[in-house]
Amino acid sequence: MKKIPLRRCLATNTSYPKQELFRVVKTPDNEVILDISGKANGRGAYIYMSEEAIEKAKKTNCLGKALECEIPATIYERMSKYLKMK
């Protein structure tokens, strides 16, 4: 039986399987990107794939604190768009 990797959502502070989370990455070039593949180089932070978690992350700025940088609004917009497409 294969082990399912768990990661903790910064907004909800709950552990979920890695496939149910968005990964936001601060690259070595100090660029912030939304990593859908989960394989981009850099420091990663995870947010659960729900509108509530995205809104909470935006209000509390938990991504900015974890990655120690400014998070562009386009990151949150891309997360919401991805949810609507699913």
PDB file of N, CA, C and O in Angstrom:
ATOM      1  N   MET A   1       0.841  -1.185   0.000  1.00  0.00           N
ATOM      2  CA  MET A   1       0.000   0.000   0.000  1.00  0.00           C
ATOM      3  C   MET A   1       0.885   1.247   0.000  1.00  0.00           C
ATOM      4  O   MET A   1       1.802   1.373   0.811  1.00  0.00           O
ATOM      5  N   LYS A   2       0.597   2.152  -0.912  1.00  0.00           N
ATOM      6  CA  LYS A   2       1.402   3.356  -1.058  1.00  0.00           C
ATOM      7  C   LYS A   2       0.947   4.436  -0.079  1.00  0.00           C
ATOM      8  O   LYS A   2      -0.249   4.626   0.144  1.00  0.00           O
ATOM      9  N   LYS A   3       1.913   5.134   0.497  1.00  0.00           N
ATOM     10  CA  LYS A   3       1.614   6.194   1.453  1.00  0.00           C
ATOM     11  C   LYS A   3       1.174   7.455   0.706  1.00  0.00           C
ATOM     12  O   LYS A   3       1.804   7.842  -0.279  1.00  0.00           O
ATOM     13  N   ILE A   4       0.094   8.101   1.168  1.00  0.00           N
ATOM     14  CA  ILE A   4      -0.405   9.332   0.566  1.00  0.00           C
ATOM     15  C   ILE A   4       0.250  10.518   1.274  1.00  0.00           C
ATOM     16  O   ILE A   4       0.105  10.667   2.488  1.00  0.00           O
ATOM     17  N   PRO A   5       0.978  11.376   0.519  1.00  0.00           N
ATOM     18  CA  PRO A   5       1.640  12.513   1.170  1.00  0.00           C
ATOM     19  C   PRO A   5       0.613  13.552   1.634  1.00  0.00           C
ATOM     20  O   PRO A   5      -0.273  13.944   0.875  1.00  0.00           O
ATOM     21  N   LEU A   6       0.743  13.990   2.888  1.00  0.00           N
ATOM     22  CA  LEU A   6      -0.133  15.001   3.460  1.00  0.00           C
ATOM     23  C   LEU A   6       0.622  16.309   3.606  1.00  0.00           C
ATOM     24  O   LEU A   6       1.818  16.325   3.900  1.00  0.00           O
ATOM     25  N   ARG A   7      -0.095  17.407   3.396  1.00  0.00           N
ATOM     26  CA  ARG A   7       0.463  18.742   3.604  1.00  0.00           C
ATOM     27  C   ARG A   7      -0.559  19.552   4.388  1.00  0.00           C
ATOM     28  O   ARG A   7      -1.756  19.268   4.338  1.00  0.00           O
ATOM     29  N   ARG A   8      -0.084  20.565   5.115  1.00  0.00           N
ATOM     30  CA  ARG A   8      -0.962  21.386   5.943  1.00  0.00           C
ATOM     31  C   ARG A   8      -1.328  22.675   5.215  1.00  0.00           C
ATOM     32  O   ARG A   8      -0.458  23.382   4.707  1.00  0.00           O
ATOM     33  N   CYS A   9      -2.619  22.971   5.171  1.00  0.00           N
ATOM     34  CA  CYS A   9      -3.116  24.213   4.585  1.00  0.00           C
ATOM     35  C   CYS A   9      -2.825  25.356   5.548  1.00  0.00           C
ATOM     36  O   CYS A   9      -3.111  25.250   6.741  1.00  0.00           O
ATOM     37  N   LEU A  10      -2.257  26.445   5.041  1.00  0.00           N
ATOM     38  CA  LEU A  10      -1.927  27.588   5.891  1.00  0.00           C
ATOM     39  C   LEU A  10      -3.174  28.303   6.393  1.00  0.00           C
ATOM     40  O   LEU A  10      -3.182  28.811   7.514  1.00  0.00           O
ATOM     41  N   ALA A  11      -4.222  28.349   5.587  1.00  0.00           N
ATOM     42  CA  ALA A  11      -5.431  29.086   5.956  1.00  0.00           C
ATOM     43  C   ALA A  11      -6.263  28.334   6.989  1.00  0.00           C
ATOM     44  O   ALA A  11      -6.703  28.920   7.978  1.00  0.00           O
ATOM     45  N   THR A  12      -6.480  27.039   6.766  1.00  0.00           N
ATOM     46  CA  THR A  12      -7.352  26.267   7.656  1.00  0.00           C
ATOM     47  C   THR A  12      -6.593  25.527   8.753  1.00  0.00           C
ATOM     48  O   THR A  12      -7.191  25.060   9.723  1.00  0.00           O
ATOM     49  N   ASN A  13      -5.271  25.421   8.597  1.00  0.00           N
ATOM     50  CA  ASN A  13      -4.413  24.715   9.555  1.00  0.00           C
ATOM     51  C   ASN A  13      -4.817  23.246   9.727  1.00  0.00           C
ATOM     52  O   ASN A  13      -4.756  22.693  10.826  1.00  0.00           O
ATOM     53  N   THR A  14      -5.228  22.633   8.621  1.00  0.00           N
ATOM     54  CA  THR A  14      -5.642  21.237   8.602  1.00  0.00           C
ATOM     55  C   THR A  14      -4.828  20.496   7.556  1.00  0.00           C
ATOM     56  O   THR A  14      -4.494  21.066   6.517  1.00  0.00           O
ATOM     57  N   SER A  15      -4.502  19.230   7.814  1.00  0.00           N
ATOM     58  CA  SER A  15      -3.734  18.427   6.860  1.00  0.00           C
ATOM     59  C   SER A  15      -4.665  17.786   5.837  1.00  0.00           C
ATOM     60  O   SER A  15      -5.731  17.275   6.179  1.00  0.00           O
ATOM     61  N   TYR A  16      -4.240  17.823   4.573  1.00  0.00           N
ATOM     62  CA  TYR A  16      -4.986  17.243   3.465  1.00  0.00           C
ATOM     63  C   TYR A  16      -4.012  16.495   2.560  1.00  0.00           C
ATOM     64  O   TYR A  16      -2.810  16.755   2.602  1.00  0.00           O
ATOM     65  N   PRO A  17      -4.525  15.555   1.727  1.00  0.00           N
ATOM     66  CA  PRO A  17      -3.659  14.961   0.709  1.00  0.00           C
ATOM     67  C   PRO A  17      -3.139  16.041  -0.238  1.00  0.00           C
ATOM     68  O   PRO A  17      -3.843  17.001  -0.551  1.00  0.00           O
ATOM     69  N   LYS A  18      -1.929  15.874  -0.675  1.00  0.00           N
ATOM     70  CA  LYS A  18      -1.243  16.878  -1.497  1.00  0.00           C
ATOM     71  C   LYS A  18      -2.028  17.257  -2.753  1.00  0.00           C
ATOM     72  O   LYS A  18      -1.955  18.403  -3.197  1.00  0.00           O
ATOM     73  N   GLN A  19      -2.784  16.308  -3.338  1.00  0.00           N
ATOM     74  CA  GLN A  19      -3.521  16.571  -4.564  1.00  0.00           C
ATOM     75  C   GLN A  19      -4.698  17.520  -4.354  1.00  0.00           C
ATOM     76  O   GLN A  19      -5.204  18.081  -5.325  1.00  0.00           O
ATOM     77  N   GLU A  20      -5.144  17.713  -3.119  1.00  0.00           N
ATOM     78  CA  GLU A  20      -6.289  18.578  -2.828  1.00  0.00           C
ATOM     79  C   GLU A  20      -5.876  20.002  -2.473  1.00  0.00           C
ATOM     80  O   GLU A  20      -6.703  20.794  -2.022  1.00  0.00           O
ATOM     81  N   LEU A  21      -4.594  20.332  -2.676  1.00  0.00           N
ATOM     82  CA  LEU A  21      -4.081  21.638  -2.277  1.00  0.00           C
ATOM     83  C   LEU A  21      -3.447  22.385  -3.443  1.00  0.00           C
ATOM     84  O   LEU A  21      -2.892  21.782  -4.361  1.00  0.00           O
ATOM     85  N   PHE A  22      -3.543  23.719  -3.385  1.00  0.00           N
ATOM     86  CA  PHE A  22      -2.785  24.574  -4.304  1.00  0.00           C
ATOM     87  C   PHE A  22      -1.397  24.756  -3.715  1.00  0.00           C
ATOM     88  O   PHE A  22      -1.251  24.861  -2.497  1.00  0.00           O
ATOM     89  N   ARG A  23      -0.380  24.795  -4.558  1.00  0.00           N
ATOM     90  CA  ARG A  23       0.986  25.083  -4.094  1.00  0.00           C
ATOM     91  C   ARG A  23       1.408  26.424  -4.673  1.00  0.00           C
ATOM     92  O   ARG A  23       1.434  26.607  -5.890  1.00  0.00           O
ATOM     93  N   VAL A  24       1.736  27.353  -3.793  1.00  0.00           N
ATOM     94  CA  VAL A  24       2.236  28.659  -4.203  1.00  0.00           C
ATOM     95  C   VAL A  24       3.727  28.655  -3.901  1.00  0.00           C
ATOM     96  O   VAL A  24       4.140  28.318  -2.792  1.00  0.00           O
ATOM     97  N   VAL A  25       4.538  29.032  -4.895  1.00  0.00           N
ATOM     98  CA  VAL A  25       5.988  28.905  -4.793  1.00  0.00           C
ATOM     99  C   VAL A  25       6.673  30.260  -4.932  1.00  0.00           C
ATOM    100  O   VAL A  25       6.325  31.064  -5.797  1.00  0.00           O
ATOM    101  N   LYS A  26       7.648  30.493  -4.066  1.00  0.00           N
ATOM    102  CA  LYS A  26       8.566  31.622  -4.233  1.00  0.00           C
ATOM    103  C   LYS A  26       9.828  31.033  -4.851  1.00  0.00           C
ATOM    104  O   LYS A  26      10.556  30.281  -4.203  1.00  0.00           O
ATOM    105  N   THR A  27      10.077  31.381  -6.107  1.00  0.00           N
ATOM    106  CA  THR A  27      11.201  30.817  -6.842  1.00  0.00           C
ATOM    107  C   THR A  27      12.521  31.424  -6.356  1.00  0.00           C
ATOM    108  O   THR A  27      12.511  32.433  -5.651  1.00  0.00           O
ATOM    109  N   PRO A  28      13.654  30.821  -6.725  1.00  0.00           N
ATOM    110  CA  PRO A  28      14.948  31.405  -6.356  1.00  0.00           C
ATOM    111  C   PRO A  28      15.161  32.821  -6.902  1.00  0.00           C
ATOM    112  O   PRO A  28      16.007  33.562  -6.402  1.00  0.00           O
ATOM    113  N   ASP A  29      14.383  33.194  -7.941  1.00  0.00           N
ATOM    114  CA  ASP A  29      14.465  34.551  -8.506  1.00  0.00           C
ATOM    115  C   ASP A  29      13.539  35.526  -7.783  1.00  0.00           C
ATOM    116  O   ASP A  29      13.336  36.644  -8.257  1.00  0.00           O
ATOM    117  N   ASN A  30      12.967  35.118  -6.631  1.00  0.00           N
ATOM    118  CA  ASN A  30      12.018  35.918  -5.841  1.00  0.00           C
ATOM    119  C   ASN A  30      10.739  36.236  -6.602  1.00  0.00           C
ATOM    120  O   ASN A  30      10.137  37.288  -6.387  1.00  0.00           O
ATOM    121  N   GLU A  31      10.323  35.347  -7.482  1.00  0.00           N
ATOM    122  CA  GLU A  31       9.067  35.469  -8.213  1.00  0.00           C
ATOM    123  C   GLU A  31       8.055  34.534  -7.546  1.00  0.00           C
ATOM    124  O   GLU A  31       8.415  33.429  -7.139  1.00  0.00           O
ATOM    125  N   VAL A  32       6.796  34.960  -7.429  1.00  0.00           N
ATOM    126  CA  VAL A  32       5.762  34.136  -6.810  1.00  0.00           C
ATOM    127  C   VAL A  32       4.872  33.578  -7.908  1.00  0.00           C
ATOM    128  O   VAL A  32       4.332  34.326  -8.724  1.00  0.00           O
ATOM    129  N   ILE A  33       4.719  32.238  -7.923  1.00  0.00           N
ATOM    130  CA  ILE A  33       3.908  31.591  -8.953  1.00  0.00           C
ATOM    131  C   ILE A  33       2.965  30.574  -8.313  1.00  0.00           C
ATOM    132  O   ILE A  33       3.206  30.097  -7.204  1.00  0.00           O
ATOM    133  N   LEU A  34       1.886  30.252  -9.033  1.00  0.00           N
ATOM    134  CA  LEU A  34       0.978  29.180  -8.638  1.00  0.00           C
ATOM    135  C   LEU A  34       1.441  27.918  -9.348  1.00  0.00           C
ATOM    136  O   LEU A  34       1.438  27.854 -10.577  1.00  0.00           O
ATOM    137  N   ASP A  35       1.837  26.920  -8.577  1.00  0.00           N
ATOM    138  CA  ASP A  35       2.420  25.698  -9.126  1.00  0.00           C
ATOM    139  C   ASP A  35       1.384  24.577  -9.124  1.00  0.00           C
ATOM    140  O   ASP A  35       1.185  23.913  -8.107  1.00  0.00           O
ATOM    141  N   ILE A  36       0.734  24.368 -10.250  1.00  0.00           N
ATOM    142  CA  ILE A  36      -0.279  23.317 -10.356  1.00  0.00           C
ATOM    143  C   ILE A  36       0.372  21.938 -10.400  1.00  0.00           C
ATOM    144  O   ILE A  36      -0.177  20.979  -9.856  1.00  0.00           O
ATOM    145  N   SER A  37       1.543  21.825 -11.044  1.00  0.00           N
ATOM    146  CA  SER A  37       2.212  20.525 -11.177  1.00  0.00           C
ATOM    147  C   SER A  37       2.807  20.041  -9.860  1.00  0.00           C
ATOM    148  O   SER A  37       2.962  18.836  -9.658  1.00  0.00           O
ATOM    149  N   GLY A  38       3.143  20.968  -8.958  1.00  0.00           N
ATOM    150  CA  GLY A  38       3.732  20.591  -7.674  1.00  0.00           C
ATOM    151  C   GLY A  38       5.208  20.265  -7.748  1.00  0.00           C
ATOM    152  O   GLY A  38       5.752  19.658  -6.825  1.00  0.00           O
ATOM    153  N   LYS A  39       5.877  20.660  -8.838  1.00  0.00           N
ATOM    154  CA  LYS A  39       7.279  20.291  -9.009  1.00  0.00           C
ATOM    155  C   LYS A  39       8.214  21.473  -9.242  1.00  0.00           C
ATOM    156  O   LYS A  39       9.396  21.275  -9.524  1.00  0.00           O
ATOM    157  N   ALA A  40       7.704  22.702  -9.128  1.00  0.00           N
ATOM    158  CA  ALA A  40       8.539  23.875  -9.367  1.00  0.00           C
ATOM    159  C   ALA A  40       9.560  24.037  -8.239  1.00  0.00           C
ATOM    160  O   ALA A  40       9.280  23.722  -7.083  1.00  0.00           O
ATOM    161  N   ASN A  41      10.749  24.534  -8.594  1.00  0.00           N
ATOM    162  CA  ASN A  41      11.793  24.770  -7.608  1.00  0.00           C
ATOM    163  C   ASN A  41      11.440  25.979  -6.756  1.00  0.00           C
ATOM    164  O   ASN A  41      10.854  26.945  -7.245  1.00  0.00           O
ATOM    165  N   GLY A  42      11.796  25.921  -5.491  1.00  0.00           N
ATOM    166  CA  GLY A  42      11.604  27.057  -4.603  1.00  0.00           C
ATOM    167  C   GLY A  42      10.849  26.686  -3.345  1.00  0.00           C
ATOM    168  O   GLY A  42      10.497  25.528  -3.119  1.00  0.00           O
ATOM    169  N   ARG A  43      10.612  27.697  -2.536  1.00  0.00           N
ATOM    170  CA  ARG A  43       9.896  27.541  -1.268  1.00  0.00           C
ATOM    171  C   ARG A  43       8.398  27.464  -1.542  1.00  0.00           C
ATOM    172  O   ARG A  43       7.845  28.354  -2.188  1.00  0.00           O
ATOM    173  N   GLY A  44       7.736  26.416  -1.063  1.00  0.00           N
ATOM    174  CA  GLY A  44       6.318  26.217  -1.330  1.00  0.00           C
ATOM    175  C   GLY A  44       5.448  26.396  -0.105  1.00  0.00           C
ATOM    176  O   GLY A  44       5.879  26.143   1.019  1.00  0.00           O
ATOM    177  N   ALA A  45       4.219  26.834  -0.328  1.00  0.00           N
ATOM    178  CA  ALA A  45       3.210  26.944   0.713  1.00  0.00           C
ATOM    179  C   ALA A  45       1.904  26.425   0.124  1.00  0.00           C
ATOM    180  O   ALA A  45       1.655  26.579  -1.072  1.00  0.00           O
ATOM    181  N   TYR A  46       1.072  25.814   0.957  1.00  0.00           N
ATOM    182  CA  TYR A  46      -0.119  25.136   0.466  1.00  0.00           C
ATOM    183  C   TYR A  46      -1.403  25.778   0.980  1.00  0.00           C
ATOM    184  O   TYR A  46      -1.488  26.208   2.131  1.00  0.00           O
ATOM    185  N   ILE A  47      -2.416  25.832   0.082  1.00  0.00           N
ATOM    186  CA  ILE A  47      -3.750  26.332   0.410  1.00  0.00           C
ATOM    187  C   ILE A  47      -4.763  25.312  -0.110  1.00  0.00           C
ATOM    188  O   ILE A  47      -4.651  24.841  -1.241  1.00  0.00           O
ATOM    189  N   TYR A  48      -5.751  24.975   0.722  1.00  0.00           N
ATOM    190  CA  TYR A  48      -6.788  24.006   0.347  1.00  0.00           C
ATOM    191  C   TYR A  48      -7.619  24.531  -0.819  1.00  0.00           C
ATOM    192  O   TYR A  48      -7.861  25.734  -0.919  1.00  0.00           O
ATOM    193  N   MET A  49      -8.055  23.639  -1.696  1.00  0.00           N
ATOM    194  CA  MET A  49      -8.820  24.016  -2.889  1.00  0.00           C
ATOM    195  C   MET A  49     -10.282  24.282  -2.544  1.00  0.00           C
ATOM    196  O   MET A  49     -11.156  23.474  -2.860  1.00  0.00           O
ATOM    197  N   SER A  50     -10.547  25.413  -1.898  1.00  0.00           N
ATOM    198  CA  SER A  50     -11.913  25.850  -1.633  1.00  0.00           C
ATOM    199  C   SER A  50     -11.940  27.369  -1.593  1.00  0.00           C
ATOM    200  O   SER A  50     -10.942  28.009  -1.261  1.00  0.00           O
ATOM    201  N   GLU A  51     -13.098  27.947  -1.937  1.00  0.00           N
ATOM    202  CA  GLU A  51     -13.233  29.409  -1.936  1.00  0.00           C
ATOM    203  C   GLU A  51     -13.020  29.972  -0.529  1.00  0.00           C
ATOM    204  O   GLU A  51     -12.430  31.041  -0.369  1.00  0.00           O
ATOM    205  N   GLU A  52     -13.501  29.252   0.490  1.00  0.00           N
ATOM    206  CA  GLU A  52     -13.365  29.715   1.870  1.00  0.00           C
ATOM    207  C   GLU A  52     -11.894  29.817   2.279  1.00  0.00           C
ATOM    208  O   GLU A  52     -11.482  30.795   2.903  1.00  0.00           O
ATOM    209  N   ALA A  53     -11.113  28.805   1.922  1.00  0.00           N
ATOM    210  CA  ALA A  53      -9.691  28.805   2.270  1.00  0.00           C
ATOM    211  C   ALA A  53      -8.944  29.916   1.517  1.00  0.00           C
ATOM    212  O   ALA A  53      -8.052  30.554   2.076  1.00  0.00           O
ATOM    213  N   ILE A  54      -9.306  30.142   0.266  1.00  0.00           N
ATOM    214  CA  ILE A  54      -8.659  31.198  -0.525  1.00  0.00           C
ATOM    215  C   ILE A  54      -8.962  32.567   0.078  1.00  0.00           C
ATOM    216  O   ILE A  54      -8.063  33.396   0.222  1.00  0.00           O
ATOM    217  N   GLU A  55     -10.232  32.805   0.433  1.00  0.00           N
ATOM    218  CA  GLU A  55     -10.612  34.085   1.035  1.00  0.00           C
ATOM    219  C   GLU A  55      -9.922  34.301   2.382  1.00  0.00           C
ATOM    220  O   GLU A  55      -9.471  35.406   2.686  1.00  0.00           O
ATOM    221  N   LYS A  56      -9.843  33.244   3.182  1.00  0.00           N
ATOM    222  CA  LYS A  56      -9.183  33.355   4.487  1.00  0.00           C
ATOM    223  C   LYS A  56      -7.692  33.648   4.314  1.00  0.00           C
ATOM    224  O   LYS A  56      -7.126  34.449   5.057  1.00  0.00           O
ATOM    225  N   ALA A  57      -7.062  33.005   3.342  1.00  0.00           N
ATOM    226  CA  ALA A  57      -5.642  33.240   3.071  1.00  0.00           C
ATOM    227  C   ALA A  57      -5.407  34.675   2.633  1.00  0.00           C
ATOM    228  O   ALA A  57      -4.415  35.295   3.014  1.00  0.00           O
ATOM    229  N   LYS A  58      -6.334  35.203   1.822  1.00  0.00           N
ATOM    230  CA  LYS A  58      -6.210  36.575   1.340  1.00  0.00           C
ATOM    231  C   LYS A  58      -6.359  37.567   2.504  1.00  0.00           C
ATOM    232  O   LYS A  58      -5.598  38.530   2.604  1.00  0.00           O
ATOM    233  N   LYS A  59      -7.343  37.326   3.382  1.00  0.00           N
ATOM    234  CA  LYS A  59      -7.595  38.238   4.506  1.00  0.00           C
ATOM    235  C   LYS A  59      -6.468  38.233   5.534  1.00  0.00           C
ATOM    236  O   LYS A  59      -6.082  39.288   6.036  1.00  0.00           O
ATOM    237  N   THR A  60      -5.936  37.047   5.850  1.00  0.00           N
ATOM    238  CA  THR A  60      -4.920  36.939   6.901  1.00  0.00           C
ATOM    239  C   THR A  60      -3.496  37.109   6.389  1.00  0.00           C
ATOM    240  O   THR A  60      -2.562  37.232   7.181  1.00  0.00           O
ATOM    241  N   ASN A  61      -3.321  37.115   5.050  1.00  0.00           N
ATOM    242  CA  ASN A  61      -1.993  37.233   4.435  1.00  0.00           C
ATOM    243  C   ASN A  61      -1.037  36.138   4.922  1.00  0.00           C
ATOM    244  O   ASN A  61       0.158  36.383   5.088  1.00  0.00           O
ATOM    245  N   CYS A  62      -1.561  34.944   5.146  1.00  0.00           N
ATOM    246  CA  CYS A  62      -0.720  33.848   5.643  1.00  0.00           C
ATOM    247  C   CYS A  62       0.304  33.395   4.597  1.00  0.00           C
ATOM    248  O   CYS A  62       1.392  32.949   4.961  1.00  0.00           O
ATOM    249  N   LEU A  63      -0.027  33.504   3.301  1.00  0.00           N
ATOM    250  CA  LEU A  63       0.948  33.155   2.263  1.00  0.00           C
ATOM    251  C   LEU A  63       2.119  34.123   2.268  1.00  0.00           C
ATOM    252  O   LEU A  63       3.271  33.706   2.154  1.00  0.00           O
ATOM    253  N   GLY A  64       1.831  35.409   2.398  1.00  0.00           N
ATOM    254  CA  GLY A  64       2.886  36.423   2.438  1.00  0.00           C
ATOM    255  C   GLY A  64       3.815  36.233   3.618  1.00  0.00           C
ATOM    256  O   GLY A  64       5.026  36.416   3.501  1.00  0.00           O
ATOM    257  N   LYS A  65       3.245  35.863   4.757  1.00  0.00           N
ATOM    258  CA  LYS A  65       4.062  35.641   5.957  1.00  0.00           C
ATOM    259  C   LYS A  65       4.930  34.393   5.802  1.00  0.00           C
ATOM    260  O   LYS A  65       6.100  34.392   6.186  1.00  0.00           O
ATOM    261  N   ALA A  66       4.353  33.338   5.240  1.00  0.00           N
ATOM    262  CA  ALA A  66       5.091  32.080   5.095  1.00  0.00           C
ATOM    263  C   ALA A  66       6.220  32.192   4.074  1.00  0.00           C
ATOM    264  O   ALA A  66       7.303  31.643   4.273  1.00  0.00           O
ATOM    265  N   LEU A  67       5.960  32.906   2.980  1.00  0.00           N
ATOM    266  CA  LEU A  67       6.962  33.026   1.921  1.00  0.00           C
ATOM    267  C   LEU A  67       7.826  34.274   2.069  1.00  0.00           C
ATOM    268  O   LEU A  67       8.763  34.480   1.297  1.00  0.00           O
ATOM    269  N   GLU A  68       7.510  35.102   3.059  1.00  0.00           N
ATOM    270  CA  GLU A  68       8.263  36.325   3.362  1.00  0.00           C
ATOM    271  C   GLU A  68       8.379  37.237   2.151  1.00  0.00           C
ATOM    272  O   GLU A  68       9.463  37.725   1.832  1.00  0.00           O
ATOM    273  N   CYS A  69       7.244  37.467   1.472  1.00  0.00           N
ATOM    274  CA  CYS A  69       7.208  38.367   0.318  1.00  0.00           C
ATOM    275  C   CYS A  69       5.768  38.807   0.062  1.00  0.00           C
ATOM    276  O   CYS A  69       4.828  38.308   0.681  1.00  0.00           O
ATOM    277  N   GLU A  70       5.621  39.748  -0.861  1.00  0.00           N
ATOM    278  CA  GLU A  70       4.304  40.247  -1.262  1.00  0.00           C
ATOM    279  C   GLU A  70       3.667  39.248  -2.222  1.00  0.00           C
ATOM    280  O   GLU A  70       4.307  38.803  -3.175  1.00  0.00           O
ATOM    281  N   ILE A  71       2.407  38.898  -1.971  1.00  0.00           N
ATOM    282  CA  ILE A  71       1.695  37.968  -2.845  1.00  0.00           C
ATOM    283  C   ILE A  71       0.797  38.778  -3.781  1.00  0.00           C
ATOM    284  O   ILE A  71      -0.093  39.487  -3.310  1.00  0.00           O
ATOM    285  N   PRO A  72       1.010  38.689  -5.099  1.00  0.00           N
ATOM    286  CA  PRO A  72       0.167  39.443  -6.035  1.00  0.00           C
ATOM    287  C   PRO A  72      -1.283  38.939  -6.010  1.00  0.00           C
ATOM    288  O   PRO A  72      -1.530  37.757  -5.770  1.00  0.00           O
ATOM    289  N   ALA A  73      -2.230  39.837  -6.257  1.00  0.00           N
ATOM    290  CA  ALA A  73      -3.655  39.477  -6.281  1.00  0.00           C
ATOM    291  C   ALA A  73      -3.959  38.473  -7.387  1.00  0.00           C
ATOM    292  O   ALA A  73      -4.933  37.726  -7.293  1.00  0.00           O
ATOM    293  N   THR A  74      -3.136  38.448  -8.436  1.00  0.00           N
ATOM    294  CA  THR A  74      -3.376  37.522  -9.543  1.00  0.00           C
ATOM    295  C   THR A  74      -3.266  36.060  -9.105  1.00  0.00           C
ATOM    296  O   THR A  74      -3.902  35.188  -9.697  1.00  0.00           O
ATOM    297  N   ILE A  75      -2.470  35.788  -8.081  1.00  0.00           N
ATOM    298  CA  ILE A  75      -2.337  34.411  -7.569  1.00  0.00           C
ATOM    299  C   ILE A  75      -3.685  33.934  -7.037  1.00  0.00           C
ATOM    300  O   ILE A  75      -4.123  32.829  -7.360  1.00  0.00           O
ATOM    301  N   TYR A  76      -4.349  34.766  -6.219  1.00  0.00           N
ATOM    302  CA  TYR A  76      -5.648  34.403  -5.659  1.00  0.00           C
ATOM    303  C   TYR A  76      -6.702  34.279  -6.758  1.00  0.00           C
ATOM    304  O   TYR A  76      -7.568  33.406  -6.695  1.00  0.00           O
ATOM    305  N   GLU A  77      -6.629  35.156  -7.770  1.00  0.00           N
ATOM    306  CA  GLU A  77      -7.572  35.103  -8.891  1.00  0.00           C
ATOM    307  C   GLU A  77      -7.404  33.808  -9.690  1.00  0.00           C
ATOM    308  O   GLU A  77      -8.390  33.199 -10.106  1.00  0.00           O
ATOM    309  N   ARG A  78      -6.161  33.392  -9.901  1.00  0.00           N
ATOM    310  CA  ARG A  78      -5.896  32.145 -10.633  1.00  0.00           C
ATOM    311  C   ARG A  78      -6.421  30.938  -9.865  1.00  0.00           C
ATOM    312  O   ARG A  78      -6.940  29.996 -10.465  1.00  0.00           O
ATOM    313  N   MET A  79      -6.287  30.961  -8.533  1.00  0.00           N
ATOM    314  CA  MET A  79      -6.813  29.863  -7.722  1.00  0.00           C
ATOM    315  C   MET A  79      -8.328  29.764  -7.876  1.00  0.00           C
ATOM    316  O   MET A  79      -8.869  28.676  -8.072  1.00  0.00           O
ATOM    317  N   SER A  80      -9.003  30.902  -7.786  1.00  0.00           N
ATOM    318  CA  SER A  80     -10.468  30.921  -7.922  1.00  0.00           C
ATOM    319  C   SER A  80     -10.894  30.453  -9.315  1.00  0.00           C
ATOM    320  O   SER A  80     -11.857  29.699  -9.451  1.00  0.00           O
ATOM    321  N   LYS A  81     -10.177  30.900 -10.345  1.00  0.00           N
ATOM    322  CA  LYS A  81     -10.483  30.502 -11.726  1.00  0.00           C
ATOM    323  C   LYS A  81     -10.313  28.993 -11.904  1.00  0.00           C
ATOM    324  O   LYS A  81     -11.128  28.337 -12.553  1.00  0.00           O
ATOM    325  N   TYR A  82      -9.245  28.457 -11.321  1.00  0.00           N
ATOM    326  CA  TYR A  82      -8.976  27.012 -11.427  1.00  0.00           C
ATOM    327  C   TYR A  82     -10.098  26.218 -10.768  1.00  0.00           C
ATOM    328  O   TYR A  82     -10.500  25.177 -11.288  1.00  0.00           O
ATOM    329  N   LEU A  83     -10.610  26.691  -9.630  1.00  0.00           N
ATOM    330  CA  LEU A  83     -11.710  26.006  -8.947  1.00  0.00           C
ATOM    331  C   LEU A  83     -12.964  25.988  -9.808  1.00  0.00           C
ATOM    332  O   LEU A  83     -13.661  24.975  -9.866  1.00  0.00           O
ATOM    333  N   LYS A  84     -13.256  27.096 -10.475  1.00  0.00           N
ATOM    334  CA  LYS A  84     -14.460  27.189 -11.306  1.00  0.00           C
ATOM    335  C   LYS A  84     -14.359  26.289 -12.528  1.00  0.00           C
ATOM    336  O   LYS A  84     -15.371  25.776 -13.006  1.00  0.00           O
ATOM    337  N   MET A  85     -13.142  26.092 -13.037  1.00  0.00           N
ATOM    338  CA  MET A  85     -12.939  25.218 -14.194  1.00  0.00           C
ATOM    339  C   MET A  85     -13.115  23.747 -13.834  1.00  0.00           C
ATOM    340  O   MET A  85     -13.541  22.952 -14.672  1.00  0.00           O
ATOM    341  N   LYS A  86     -12.795  23.381 -12.611  1.00  0.00           N
ATOM    342  CA  LYS A  86     -12.849  21.988 -12.176  1.00  0.00           C
ATOM    343  C   LYS A  86     -14.233  21.441 -12.106  1.00  0.00           C
ATOM    344  O   LYS A  86     -14.420  20.277 -11.753  1.00  0.00           O
TER     345      LYS A  86
END
